[in-house]
Amino acid sequence: METAIFNVPSISCSACSSKIEENVRELKGIGNVYSDLKSQQVKIEYNPSDISPQEIKKHIAQMGYEII
């Protein structure tokens, strides 16, 4: 497993955090997902043979969240 950290400034509430965590966990190759409302970051453990950070980023963006 590898770890990717994304800055997601559009996380504005705990419901946003939960939505991102739940949806990303459903992707193949995802381990743990942690979102921090205060820092507006999402930390994701993933298997690089199953999914890339770019694919994860695209998925989060498709959910309507801005990623820097």
N, CA, C and O atoms as CSV, one atom per row, in Angstrom:
chain,resi,resn,atom,element,x,y,z
A,1,MET,N,N,0.838,-1.187,0.000
A,1,MET,CA,C,0.000,0.000,0.000
A,1,MET,C,C,0.882,1.249,0.000
A,1,MET,O,O,1.948,1.283,0.614
A,2,GLU,N,N,0.410,2.255,-0.697
A,2,GLU,CA,C,1.047,3.565,-0.700
A,2,GLU,C,C,0.039,4.565,-0.176
A,2,GLU,O,O,-1.142,4.250,-0.030
A,3,THR,N,N,0.502,5.768,0.106
A,3,THR,CA,C,-0.370,6.793,0.660
A,3,THR,C,C,-0.351,8.035,-0.217
A,3,THR,O,O,0.707,8.474,-0.668
A,4,ALA,N,N,-1.522,8.591,-0.450
A,4,ALA,CA,C,-1.662,9.853,-1.170
A,4,ALA,C,C,-2.412,10.819,-0.273
A,4,ALA,O,O,-3.358,10.440,0.417
A,5,ILE,N,N,-1.982,12.065,-0.289
A,5,ILE,CA,C,-2.666,13.109,0.480
A,5,ILE,C,C,-3.126,14.178,-0.493
A,5,ILE,O,O,-2.336,14.718,-1.267
A,6,PHE,N,N,-4.418,14.473,-0.441
A,6,PHE,CA,C,-5.005,15.473,-1.328
A,6,PHE,C,C,-5.534,16.643,-0.506
A,6,PHE,O,O,-6.138,16.444,0.548
A,7,ASN,N,N,-5.310,17.854,-0.987
A,7,ASN,CA,C,-5.908,19.046,-0.397
A,7,ASN,C,C,-7.257,19.257,-1.065
A,7,ASN,O,O,-7.351,19.406,-2.283
A,8,VAL,N,N,-8.304,19.265,-0.237
A,8,VAL,CA,C,-9.672,19.396,-0.752
A,8,VAL,C,C,-10.338,20.566,-0.013
A,8,VAL,O,O,-11.041,20.363,0.977
A,9,PRO,N,N,-10.103,21.806,-0.511
A,9,PRO,CA,C,-10.618,22.981,0.199
A,9,PRO,C,C,-12.132,23.078,0.237
A,9,PRO,O,O,-12.678,23.870,1.006
A,10,SER,N,N,-12.820,22.292,-0.572
A,10,SER,CA,C,-14.284,22.357,-0.566
A,10,SER,C,C,-14.914,21.446,0.486
A,10,SER,O,O,-16.139,21.333,0.544
A,11,ILE,N,N,-14.090,20.788,1.325
A,11,ILE,CA,C,-14.649,20.047,2.459
A,11,ILE,C,C,-15.066,21.099,3.493
A,11,ILE,O,O,-14.224,21.781,4.076
A,12,SER,N,N,-16.375,21.217,3.708
A,12,SER,CA,C,-16.847,22.278,4.597
A,12,SER,C,C,-17.620,21.773,5.809
A,12,SER,O,O,-17.978,22.558,6.686
A,13,CYS,N,N,-17.883,20.458,5.864
A,13,CYS,CA,C,-18.632,19.928,6.999
A,13,CYS,C,C,-18.334,18.441,7.167
A,13,CYS,O,O,-17.703,17.819,6.312
A,14,SER,N,N,-18.794,17.891,8.273
A,14,SER,CA,C,-18.538,16.471,8.532
A,14,SER,C,C,-19.273,15.577,7.530
A,14,SER,O,O,-18.817,14.470,7.242
A,15,ALA,N,N,-20.392,16.042,7.005
A,15,ALA,CA,C,-21.112,15.255,5.996
A,15,ALA,C,C,-20.269,15.137,4.720
A,15,ALA,O,O,-20.256,14.086,4.079
A,16,CYS,N,N,-19.568,16.212,4.356
A,16,CYS,CA,C,-18.672,16.169,3.185
A,16,CYS,C,C,-17.562,15.153,3.430
A,16,CYS,O,O,-17.254,14.338,2.561
A,17,SER,N,N,-16.975,15.206,4.597
A,17,SER,CA,C,-15.906,14.274,4.949
A,17,SER,C,C,-16.386,12.838,4.843
A,17,SER,O,O,-15.723,11.999,4.233
A,18,SER,N,N,-17.522,12.559,5.427
A,18,SER,CA,C,-18.080,11.209,5.413
A,18,SER,C,C,-18.394,10.741,4.001
A,18,SER,O,O,-18.129,9.591,3.650
A,19,LYS,N,N,-18.958,11.626,3.193
A,19,LYS,CA,C,-19.312,11.277,1.814
A,19,LYS,C,C,-18.060,10.881,1.026
A,19,LYS,O,O,-18.065,9.879,0.311
A,20,ILE,N,N,-16.999,11.661,1.157
A,20,ILE,CA,C,-15.756,11.360,0.448
A,20,ILE,C,C,-15.193,10.030,0.932
A,20,ILE,O,O,-14.839,9.174,0.121
A,21,GLU,N,N,-15.107,9.852,2.240
A,21,GLU,CA,C,-14.555,8.608,2.798
A,21,GLU,C,C,-15.333,7.392,2.302
A,21,GLU,O,O,-14.731,6.424,1.838
A,22,GLU,N,N,-16.649,7.431,2.393
A,22,GLU,CA,C,-17.484,6.293,2.013
A,22,GLU,C,C,-17.356,5.968,0.527
A,22,GLU,O,O,-17.246,4.801,0.153
A,23,ASN,N,N,-17.369,6.992,-0.313
A,23,ASN,CA,C,-17.305,6.769,-1.754
A,23,ASN,C,C,-15.939,6.282,-2.210
A,23,ASN,O,O,-15.855,5.415,-3.080
A,24,VAL,N,N,-14.876,6.818,-1.646
A,24,VAL,CA,C,-13.530,6.415,-2.050
A,24,VAL,C,C,-13.250,4.985,-1.580
A,24,VAL,O,O,-12.582,4.227,-2.284
A,25,ARG,N,N,-13.745,4.611,-0.411
A,25,ARG,CA,C,-13.538,3.248,0.098
A,25,ARG,C,C,-14.107,2.183,-0.833
A,25,ARG,O,O,-13.638,1.045,-0.827
A,26,GLU,N,N,-15.108,2.535,-1.629
A,26,GLU,CA,C,-15.741,1.583,-2.539
A,26,GLU,C,C,-14.879,1.274,-3.770
A,26,GLU,O,O,-15.136,0.296,-4.473
A,27,LEU,N,N,-13.872,2.091,-4.031
A,27,LEU,CA,C,-13.028,1.882,-5.202
A,27,LEU,C,C,-12.097,0.693,-4.991
A,27,LEU,O,O,-11.641,0.443,-3.875
A,28,LYS,N,N,-11.820,-0.032,-6.060
A,28,LYS,CA,C,-10.914,-1.172,-5.990
A,28,LYS,C,C,-9.499,-0.682,-5.670
A,28,LYS,O,O,-9.009,0.275,-6.269
A,29,GLY,N,N,-8.859,-1.352,-4.722
A,29,GLY,CA,C,-7.478,-1.032,-4.383
A,29,GLY,C,C,-7.314,-0.016,-3.273
A,29,GLY,O,O,-6.194,0.395,-2.970
A,30,ILE,N,N,-8.416,0.395,-2.661
A,30,ILE,CA,C,-8.353,1.394,-1.593
A,30,ILE,C,C,-8.308,0.701,-0.238
A,30,ILE,O,O,-9.068,-0.232,0.022
A,31,GLY,N,N,-7.405,1.171,0.623
A,31,GLY,CA,C,-7.321,0.695,1.991
A,31,GLY,C,C,-8.041,1.670,2.894
A,31,GLY,O,O,-9.256,1.837,2.792
A,32,ASN,N,N,-7.314,2.302,3.763
A,32,ASN,CA,C,-7.895,3.270,4.690
A,32,ASN,C,C,-8.045,4.634,4.032
A,32,ASN,O,O,-7.247,5.029,3.182
A,33,VAL,N,N,-9.091,5.342,4.449
A,33,VAL,CA,C,-9.342,6.705,3.981
A,33,VAL,C,C,-9.615,7.557,5.211
A,33,VAL,O,O,-10.486,7.237,6.020
A,34,TYR,N,N,-8.869,8.634,5.340
A,34,TYR,CA,C,-9.061,9.561,6.457
A,34,TYR,C,C,-9.237,10.962,5.895
A,34,TYR,O,O,-8.431,11.413,5.082
A,35,SER,N,N,-10.274,11.645,6.319
A,35,SER,CA,C,-10.429,13.034,5.917
A,35,SER,C,C,-10.393,13.896,7.174
A,35,SER,O,O,-10.936,13.529,8.216
A,36,ASP,N,N,-9.749,15.034,7.052
A,36,ASP,CA,C,-9.602,15.955,8.173
A,36,ASP,C,C,-10.254,17.275,7.797
A,36,ASP,O,O,-9.754,18.012,6.947
A,37,LEU,N,N,-11.360,17.556,8.434
A,37,LEU,CA,C,-12.121,18.761,8.143
A,37,LEU,C,C,-11.304,20.016,8.432
A,37,LEU,O,O,-11.358,20.979,7.668
A,38,LYS,N,N,-10.558,20.013,9.514
A,38,LYS,CA,C,-9.796,21.194,9.910
A,38,LYS,C,C,-8.720,21.547,8.885
A,38,LYS,O,O,-8.595,22.707,8.495
A,39,SER,N,N,-7.945,20.557,8.447
A,39,SER,CA,C,-6.876,20.820,7.484
A,39,SER,C,C,-7.375,20.747,6.039
A,39,SER,O,O,-6.660,21.121,5.109
A,40,GLN,N,N,-8.598,20.267,5.859
A,40,GLN,CA,C,-9.210,20.068,4.546
A,40,GLN,C,C,-8.337,19.171,3.662
A,40,GLN,O,O,-8.098,19.459,2.489
A,41,GLN,N,N,-7.873,18.079,4.265
A,41,GLN,CA,C,-7.061,17.107,3.549
A,41,GLN,C,C,-7.699,15.725,3.637
A,41,GLN,O,O,-8.390,15.390,4.599
A,42,VAL,N,N,-7.441,14.946,2.606
A,42,VAL,CA,C,-7.883,13.557,2.572
A,42,VAL,C,C,-6.642,12.701,2.379
A,42,VAL,O,O,-5.886,12.893,1.426
A,43,LYS,N,N,-6.438,11.755,3.289
A,43,LYS,CA,C,-5.294,10.840,3.240
A,43,LYS,C,C,-5.832,9.468,2.865
A,43,LYS,O,O,-6.727,8.935,3.522
A,44,ILE,N,N,-5.269,8.901,1.790
A,44,ILE,CA,C,-5.799,7.655,1.244
A,44,ILE,C,C,-4.677,6.644,1.061
A,44,ILE,O,O,-3.652,6.940,0.447
A,45,GLU,N,N,-4.883,5.447,1.601
A,45,GLU,CA,C,-3.970,4.340,1.359
A,45,GLU,C,C,-4.522,3.552,0.179
A,45,GLU,O,O,-5.701,3.198,0.149
A,46,TYR,N,N,-3.659,3.283,-0.788
A,46,TYR,CA,C,-4.114,2.615,-2.000
A,46,TYR,C,C,-3.062,1.633,-2.511
A,46,TYR,O,O,-1.877,1.746,-2.197
A,47,ASN,N,N,-3.522,0.672,-3.300
A,47,ASN,CA,C,-2.640,-0.298,-3.938
A,47,ASN,C,C,-2.360,0.218,-5.346
A,47,ASN,O,O,-3.269,0.255,-6.176
A,48,PRO,N,N,-1.115,0.619,-5.632
A,48,PRO,CA,C,-0.812,1.209,-6.934
A,48,PRO,C,C,-0.996,0.259,-8.121
A,48,PRO,O,O,-1.061,0.716,-9.262
A,49,SER,N,N,-1.079,-1.033,-7.877
A,49,SER,CA,C,-1.333,-1.953,-8.988
A,49,SER,C,C,-2.817,-1.993,-9.357
A,49,SER,O,O,-3.180,-2.520,-10.408
A,50,ASP,N,N,-3.679,-1.435,-8.492
A,50,ASP,CA,C,-5.117,-1.407,-8.757
A,50,ASP,C,C,-5.639,-0.034,-9.163
A,50,ASP,O,O,-6.565,0.069,-9.968
A,51,ILE,N,N,-5.045,1.023,-8.607
A,51,ILE,CA,C,-5.572,2.373,-8.831
A,51,ILE,C,C,-4.444,3.389,-8.664
A,51,ILE,O,O,-3.517,3.183,-7.882
A,52,SER,N,N,-4.538,4.472,-9.402
A,52,SER,CA,C,-3.515,5.525,-9.327
A,52,SER,C,C,-4.055,6.734,-8.568
A,52,SER,O,O,-5.269,6.902,-8.444
A,53,PRO,N,N,-3.163,7.569,-8.066
A,53,PRO,CA,C,-3.620,8.801,-7.406
A,53,PRO,C,C,-4.462,9.677,-8.346
A,53,PRO,O,O,-5.398,10.343,-7.903
A,54,GLN,N,N,-4.131,9.673,-9.631
A,54,GLN,CA,C,-4.896,10.462,-10.596
A,54,GLN,C,C,-6.329,9.954,-10.710
A,54,GLN,O,O,-7.265,10.745,-10.831
A,55,GLU,N,N,-6.499,8.635,-10.672
A,55,GLU,CA,C,-7.850,8.066,-10.740
A,55,GLU,C,C,-8.650,8.407,-9.475
A,55,GLU,O,O,-9.847,8.688,-9.545
A,56,ILE,N,N,-7.980,8.379,-8.332
A,56,ILE,CA,C,-8.648,8.731,-7.074
A,56,ILE,C,C,-9.065,10.197,-7.119
A,56,ILE,O,O,-10.191,10.547,-6.767
A,57,LYS,N,N,-8.152,11.035,-7.552
A,57,LYS,CA,C,-8.416,12.477,-7.647
A,57,LYS,C,C,-9.604,12.740,-8.579
A,57,LYS,O,O,-10.477,13.552,-8.269
A,58,LYS,N,N,-9.629,12.056,-9.709
A,58,LYS,CA,C,-10.723,12.218,-10.668
A,58,LYS,C,C,-12.052,11.813,-10.038
A,58,LYS,O,O,-13.065,12.485,-10.234
A,59,HIS,N,N,-12.051,10.720,-9.286
A,59,HIS,CA,C,-13.275,10.244,-8.635
A,59,HIS,C,C,-13.802,11.288,-7.635
A,59,HIS,O,O,-14.998,11.576,-7.606
A,60,ILE,N,N,-12.915,11.839,-6.833
A,60,ILE,CA,C,-13.326,12.855,-5.856
A,60,ILE,C,C,-13.858,14.093,-6.574
A,60,ILE,O,O,-14.858,14.675,-6.152
A,61,ALA,N,N,-13.198,14.494,-7.649
A,61,ALA,CA,C,-13.655,15.656,-8.418
A,61,ALA,C,C,-15.037,15.410,-9.026
A,61,ALA,O,O,-15.863,16.321,-9.078
A,62,GLN,N,N,-15.291,14.179,-9.486
A,62,GLN,CA,C,-16.596,13.841,-10.058
A,62,GLN,C,C,-17.708,13.898,-9.013
A,62,GLN,O,O,-18.883,14.039,-9.352
A,63,MET,N,N,-17.331,13.787,-7.746
A,63,MET,CA,C,-18.319,13.900,-6.672
A,63,MET,C,C,-18.636,15.370,-6.385
A,63,MET,O,O,-19.530,15.668,-5.593
A,64,GLY,N,N,-17.904,16.289,-7.029
A,64,GLY,CA,C,-18.189,17.708,-6.882
A,64,GLY,C,C,-17.257,18.460,-5.956
A,64,GLY,O,O,-17.560,19.582,-5.549
A,65,TYR,N,N,-16.123,17.855,-5.616
A,65,TYR,CA,C,-15.191,18.503,-4.702
A,65,TYR,C,C,-13.954,18.991,-5.454
A,65,TYR,O,O,-13.398,18.285,-6.296
A,66,GLU,N,N,-13.540,20.210,-5.130
A,66,GLU,CA,C,-12.342,20.779,-5.723
A,66,GLU,C,C,-11.110,20.166,-5.053
A,66,GLU,O,O,-11.071,20.020,-3.831
A,67,ILE,N,N,-10.117,19.811,-5.848
A,67,ILE,CA,C,-8.884,19.247,-5.322
A,67,ILE,C,C,-7.736,20.097,-5.838
A,67,ILE,O,O,-7.669,20.436,-7.019
A,68,ILE,N,N,-6.830,20.436,-4.918
A,68,ILE,CA,C,-5.644,21.220,-5.293
A,68,ILE,C,C,-4.455,20.299,-5.318
A,68,ILE,O,O,-3.342,20.736,-5.608
